[in-house]
Amino acid sequence: MLDFTGKKRCWLYILTGDAKVMEAFCKVCVTGASGYIASLLINKLLAKGYTVHATLRNLKDESKVGFLKSFPQSQQKLVLFEADIYNSVDFEPAIKGCQFVFHVATPLIHEPAL
Ligand SMILES: NC(=O)c1ccc[n+]([C@@H]2O[C@H](COP(=O)([O-])OP(=O)(O)OC[C@H]3O[C@@H](n4cnc5c(N)ncnc54)[C@H](OP(=O)(O)O)[C@@H]3O)[C@@H](O)[C@H]2O)c1
């Protein structure tokens, strides 16, 4: 008998085109979670049943974390990570295990290179 883990079931979607399988078993990373586009996207992905790994610069900032936690399904399906785009290794734990990444984090003004 075939024993499909969540990751394998997600890839099964890619082979069969079954959206319900994808939504239930795929993990998606969204960067810049507190932003306008990213937060709308996260809400939609959670509503469809995806597990979402979301990154923010500061997990202690309740004004940015609180509304993400208030989305339906966030208790079960939302995992928050701290990451700054000026430190690329920050993103490794968030991206690990995800089949898709939406890189939406955008600095308003780029910091000059050190
Ligand atoms: N808004 C629109 O109508 C629209 C339309 C088309 C395309 N876009 C594009 O979509 C992207 C996002 O736009 P948006 O309107 O959602 O912007 P936004 O609300 O300003 O969100 C940007 C996010 O990027 C994060 N960020 C800033 N600097 C960062 C850094 N150094 N490391 C990690 N994260 C950082 C911010 O997080 P913090 O909370 O930590 O500051 C913020 O949550 C942009 O590329 C924009 O051009 C937007």
Ligand as a Chemical Component Dictionary entry (heavy atoms), coordinates in Angstrom:
data_LIG
# 
_chem_comp.id                   LIG 
_chem_comp.type                 NON-POLYMER 
_chem_comp.pdbx_formal_charge   0 
_chem_comp.three_letter_code    LIG 
# 
loop_
_chem_comp_atom.comp_id 
_chem_comp_atom.atom_id 
_chem_comp_atom.alt_atom_id 
_chem_comp_atom.type_symbol 
_chem_comp_atom.charge 
_chem_comp_atom.model_Cartn_x 
_chem_comp_atom.model_Cartn_y 
_chem_comp_atom.model_Cartn_z 
_chem_comp_atom.pdbx_ordinal 
LIG N1  N1  N 0  0.354  47.432 -2.749 1  
LIG C1  C1  C 0  0.055  47.300 -4.043 2  
LIG O1  O1  O 0  -1.018 47.699 -4.519 3  
LIG C2  C2  C 0  1.020  46.591 -4.954 4  
LIG C3  C3  C 0  0.651  46.356 -6.280 5  
LIG C4  C4  C 0  1.541  45.681 -7.124 6  
LIG C5  C5  C 0  2.767  45.277 -6.657 7  
LIG N2  N2  N 1  3.114  45.519 -5.363 8  
LIG C6  C6  C 0  4.431  45.086 -4.927 9  
LIG O2  O2  O 0  4.255  44.113 -3.897 10 
LIG C7  C7  C 0  5.334  44.236 -2.968 11 
LIG C8  C8  C 0  4.766  44.461 -1.553 12 
LIG O3  O3  O 0  3.993  45.631 -1.550 13 
LIG P1  P1  P 0  3.114  46.029 -0.290 14 
LIG O4  O4  O 0  2.223  47.126 -0.712 15 
LIG O5  O5  O -1 2.530  44.819 0.322  16 
LIG O6  O6  O 0  4.249  46.646 0.661  17 
LIG P2  P2  P 0  4.223  46.858 2.251  18 
LIG O7  O7  O 0  2.842  46.847 2.773  19 
LIG O8  O8  O 0  5.095  48.022 2.527  20 
LIG O9  O9  O 0  4.927  45.523 2.771  21 
LIG C9  C9  C 0  6.288  45.320 2.611  22 
LIG C10 C10 C 0  6.739  44.383 3.704  23 
LIG O10 O10 O 0  8.133  44.178 3.533  24 
LIG C11 C11 C 0  8.685  44.078 4.813  25 
LIG N3  N3  N 0  10.079 44.511 4.826  26 
LIG C12 C12 C 0  10.567 45.751 4.662  27 
LIG N4  N4  N 0  11.899 45.738 4.767  28 
LIG C13 C13 C 0  12.242 44.456 5.030  29 
LIG C14 C14 C 0  13.469 43.792 5.281  30 
LIG N5  N5  N 0  14.636 44.453 5.290  31 
LIG N6  N6  N 0  13.461 42.468 5.508  32 
LIG C15 C15 C 0  12.302 41.778 5.533  33 
LIG N7  N7  N 0  11.103 42.348 5.331  34 
LIG C16 C16 C 0  11.080 43.670 5.081  35 
LIG C17 C17 C 0  7.867  44.967 5.724  36 
LIG O11 O11 O 0  7.945  44.337 6.964  37 
LIG P3  P3  P 0  8.022  45.108 8.370  38 
LIG O12 O12 O 0  6.647  44.970 8.894  39 
LIG O13 O13 O 0  9.025  44.330 9.121  40 
LIG O14 O14 O 0  8.406  46.529 8.128  41 
LIG C18 C18 C 0  6.507  44.927 5.099  42 
LIG O15 O15 O 0  5.681  44.034 5.806  43 
LIG C19 C19 C 0  6.212  45.393 -3.448 44 
LIG O16 O16 O 0  7.264  44.855 -4.212 45 
LIG C20 C20 C 0  5.267  46.185 -4.327 46 
LIG O17 O17 O 0  5.966  46.903 -5.320 47 
LIG C21 C21 C 0  2.270  46.169 -4.506 48 
# 
loop_
_chem_comp_bond.comp_id 
_chem_comp_bond.atom_id_1 
_chem_comp_bond.atom_id_2 
_chem_comp_bond.value_order 
_chem_comp_bond.pdbx_ordinal 
LIG N1  C1  SING 1  
LIG C1  O1  DOUB 2  
LIG C1  C2  SING 3  
LIG C2  C3  SING 4  
LIG C2  C21 DOUB 5  
LIG C3  C4  DOUB 6  
LIG C4  C5  SING 7  
LIG C5  N2  DOUB 8  
LIG N2  C6  SING 9  
LIG N2  C21 SING 10 
LIG C6  O2  SING 11 
LIG C6  C20 SING 12 
LIG O2  C7  SING 13 
LIG C7  C8  SING 14 
LIG C7  C19 SING 15 
LIG C8  O3  SING 16 
LIG O3  P1  SING 17 
LIG P1  O4  DOUB 18 
LIG P1  O5  SING 19 
LIG P1  O6  SING 20 
LIG O6  P2  SING 21 
LIG P2  O7  DOUB 22 
LIG P2  O8  SING 23 
LIG P2  O9  SING 24 
LIG O9  C9  SING 25 
LIG C9  C10 SING 26 
LIG C10 O10 SING 27 
LIG C10 C18 SING 28 
LIG O10 C11 SING 29 
LIG C11 N3  SING 30 
LIG C11 C17 SING 31 
LIG N3  C12 SING 32 
LIG N3  C16 SING 33 
LIG C12 N4  DOUB 34 
LIG N4  C13 SING 35 
LIG C13 C14 SING 36 
LIG C13 C16 DOUB 37 
LIG C14 N5  SING 38 
LIG C14 N6  DOUB 39 
LIG N6  C15 SING 40 
LIG C15 N7  DOUB 41 
LIG N7  C16 SING 42 
LIG C17 O11 SING 43 
LIG C17 C18 SING 44 
LIG O11 P3  SING 45 
LIG P3  O12 DOUB 46 
LIG P3  O13 SING 47 
LIG P3  O14 SING 48 
LIG C18 O15 SING 49 
LIG C19 O16 SING 50 
LIG C19 C20 SING 51 
LIG C20 O17 SING 52 
# 
